[in-house]
Amino acid sequence: MIVYFSGTGNSLYVAQSLLDTDEKLGFVFPVYFYTVPSMLFYQIQSVEMAKDECCKCSA
């Protein structure tokens, strides 16, 4: 599953290009003031994952 946050469509384009990967979870978002958008930051923090699982982020 890829979760994306996009205001202009650029992050949507990147998310669609990542659909063919075998990753279980990924986040795509624009950088706001040198960091993750706050609404997405709290959503990422709430994700529960096993220690051997990984999550990819693309900004």
HUKAHU-V13050 format. One record per backbone hydrogen bond with DSSP energy under -1.0 kcal/mol. CO is the residue of the C=O (numbers start at 1). NH is the residue of the N-H. E is the energy in kcal/mol with one decimal. If there is no record, write none. Layout:
BEGIN
CO/NH/E ; CO/NH/E
END
This chain:
BEGIN
1/26/-1.8 ; 3/28/-2.3 ; 9/13/-2.1 ; 10/14/-1.9 ; 11/15/-2.7 ; 12/16/-2.6 ; 13/17/-1.6 ; 14/18/-1.1 ; 18/21/-1.8 ; 25/56/-1.7 ; 26/3/-3.1 ; 27/58/-2.7 ; 28/5/-2.1 ; 32/35/-1.1 ; 35/32/-2.7 ; 37/41/-2.3 ; 38/42/-1.9 ; 40/44/-2.5 ; 41/45/-2.0 ; 42/46/-1.1 ; 44/47/-1.2 ; 50/53/-1.4 ; 56/27/-2.4 ; 58/29/-2.2
END
